[in-house]
Amino acid sequence: MPPIKPETFSATLEGANVTPVFHPCPGCVDPVTVTIPGAQGRYTLKLAVDGATSSARVATDTDRLVFHVSAKFTPQ
């Protein structure tokens, strides 16, 4: 797996910057909690980070996660 450049990582939830919640590092697993507003609806989390390809070129990896909230969750 090519290494990432952690300083290029960004995350937005419905356009709001949530980057500080994450702590990216090459090869790490870092569970995080992102609070999704309690209202019903569709919420999009967008992630992006730059990394080196096997040919030493820089590429940006982007992911888009969509959450569908159908009812307000009340912790027990």
C-alpha positions as a Markdown table, in Angstrom:
| # | Residue | x | y | z |
|---|---|---|---|---|
| 1 | Met | 0.0 | 0.0 | 0.0 |
| 2 | Pro | 1.5 | 3.4 | -1.0 |
| 3 | Pro | 2.1 | 5.8 | 1.9 |
| 4 | Ile | -0.3 | 8.7 | 2.4 |
| 5 | Lys | 0.6 | 12.3 | 3.2 |
| 6 | Pro | -1.3 | 12.8 | 6.5 |
| 7 | Glu | -1.0 | 16.6 | 6.3 |
| 8 | Thr | -3.2 | 16.5 | 3.1 |
| 9 | Phe | -6.1 | 14.7 | 4.8 |
| 10 | Ser | -9.5 | 16.4 | 4.8 |
| 11 | Ala | -13.0 | 15.4 | 6.0 |
| 12 | Thr | -16.3 | 17.2 | 5.7 |
| 13 | Leu | -19.7 | 16.2 | 6.9 |
| 14 | Glu | -22.5 | 18.1 | 5.0 |
| 15 | Gly | -19.9 | 20.7 | 4.1 |
| 16 | Ala | -18.7 | 21.3 | 7.7 |
| 17 | Asn | -15.0 | 20.6 | 8.3 |
| 18 | Val | -14.6 | 17.6 | 10.6 |
| 19 | Thr | -10.9 | 17.0 | 9.8 |
| 20 | Pro | -9.7 | 17.5 | 13.4 |
| 21 | Val | -11.7 | 14.4 | 14.5 |
| 22 | Phe | -9.4 | 12.2 | 12.5 |
| 23 | His | -5.8 | 11.3 | 13.1 |
| 24 | Pro | -4.5 | 9.8 | 9.8 |
| 25 | Cys | -1.2 | 8.0 | 9.6 |
| 26 | Pro | 0.1 | 5.4 | 7.1 |
| 27 | Gly | -1.0 | 1.9 | 8.1 |
| 28 | Cys | -2.9 | 3.0 | 11.3 |
| 29 | Val | -6.3 | 2.1 | 12.4 |
| 30 | Asp | -7.9 | 5.0 | 14.4 |
| 31 | Pro | -11.6 | 4.6 | 15.2 |
| 32 | Val | -13.4 | 7.9 | 15.5 |
| 33 | Thr | -16.8 | 9.2 | 16.4 |
| 34 | Val | -18.5 | 11.6 | 14.0 |
| 35 | Thr | -21.7 | 13.1 | 15.3 |
| 36 | Ile | -24.5 | 13.1 | 12.8 |
| 37 | Pro | -27.3 | 15.6 | 13.5 |
| 38 | Gly | -30.4 | 13.9 | 15.0 |
| 39 | Ala | -32.7 | 14.9 | 12.3 |
| 40 | Gln | -33.9 | 12.3 | 9.9 |
| 41 | Gly | -32.4 | 12.5 | 6.4 |
| 42 | Arg | -29.3 | 11.8 | 4.3 |
| 43 | Tyr | -25.9 | 12.9 | 5.4 |
| 44 | Thr | -22.7 | 12.8 | 3.4 |
| 45 | Leu | -19.2 | 12.4 | 4.8 |
| 46 | Lys | -16.4 | 13.1 | 2.3 |
| 47 | Leu | -12.8 | 12.1 | 2.9 |
| 48 | Ala | -9.7 | 12.9 | 0.8 |
| 49 | Val | -5.9 | 12.3 | 1.2 |
| 50 | Asp | -2.9 | 12.5 | -1.1 |
| 51 | Gly | -0.5 | 9.6 | -1.4 |
| 52 | Ala | 2.4 | 8.4 | -3.6 |
| 53 | Thr | 1.7 | 5.9 | -6.3 |
| 54 | Ser | 4.1 | 3.0 | -7.1 |
| 55 | Ser | 5.6 | 5.2 | -9.8 |
| 56 | Ala | 6.2 | 8.0 | -7.3 |
| 57 | Arg | 3.4 | 10.2 | -8.6 |
| 58 | Val | 1.1 | 12.0 | -6.2 |
| 59 | Ala | -2.6 | 10.9 | -6.4 |
| 60 | Thr | -5.6 | 11.9 | -4.4 |
| 61 | Asp | -7.8 | 9.2 | -2.9 |
| 62 | Thr | -11.4 | 10.3 | -2.2 |
| 63 | Asp | -14.2 | 8.5 | -0.5 |
| 64 | Arg | -17.9 | 9.5 | 0.0 |
| 65 | Leu | -20.0 | 7.8 | 2.6 |
| 66 | Val | -23.7 | 8.4 | 2.8 |
| 67 | Phe | -25.6 | 7.8 | 6.0 |
| 68 | His | -29.4 | 7.5 | 6.0 |
| 69 | Val | -31.0 | 8.4 | 9.3 |
| 70 | Ser | -34.5 | 7.1 | 9.5 |
| 71 | Ala | -35.2 | 7.7 | 13.2 |
| 72 | Lys | -33.6 | 9.6 | 16.1 |
| 73 | Phe | -31.3 | 7.3 | 18.1 |
| 74 | Thr | -31.6 | 7.5 | 21.9 |
| 75 | Pro | -28.7 | 5.8 | 23.7 |
| 76 | Gln | -29.7 | 3.4 | 26.5 |
